[in-house]
Amino acid sequence: MADSDKPTREDAEAAVRTLLRWAGDDPAREGLLDTPKRVVKAYRDWFSGYAEDPADYLKRTFEEVEGYDEMIVLRDIEFESHCEHHMAPIIGKAHVGYLPNGKVVGISKLARVVETYARRLQVQEKMTAQIAQVIQDVLQPRGVGVVVIGAHECMTTRGVHKRGVSMVTSTMLGSFREDARTRAEFLRFIETSTGR
């Protein structure tokens, strides 16, 4: 969205006041006076991923790794996101693995990639694919595997009201897709953390 089309903070706060009135409350009452400001501030945090390019986190790599070419897996990357259909929270964990092809990236950068995509309105399937694809595009490893497990509040707090349900999505690229042994090794690595 072009900056000229972007609503101002005042526009956003007015929209929150409208929603409060629509819900049946009075935005002028004492307990709600600062709510529009707080909601806008929370939205800036929750959706900060729109202001970041996840590829930037992967551009600084290390090649002095003594020829290390085995699988690298970062497990249990906690994330908070929001579904694009109801703007309700998605809370979960991501597991990211790749087979380096001469260069590796700092592990915190993998977590930042997950965080950047999570802090946008999301569909879990899309987020899983985006994480895998940016790692493949920038690092050009021999393969990438991403598994995301999320609890969707749009399902637990509204609609069917089913608690304790989690959704699992995965994207496998390169050798993770083509070689059953590589895929199985990755899934074994993350089994310990998923409790299977």
Order of alpha helices (4+ residues) and beta strands (2+ residues): alpha-alpha-alpha-beta-beta-beta-beta-alpha-beta-alpha-beta-alpha-beta-alpha-alpha
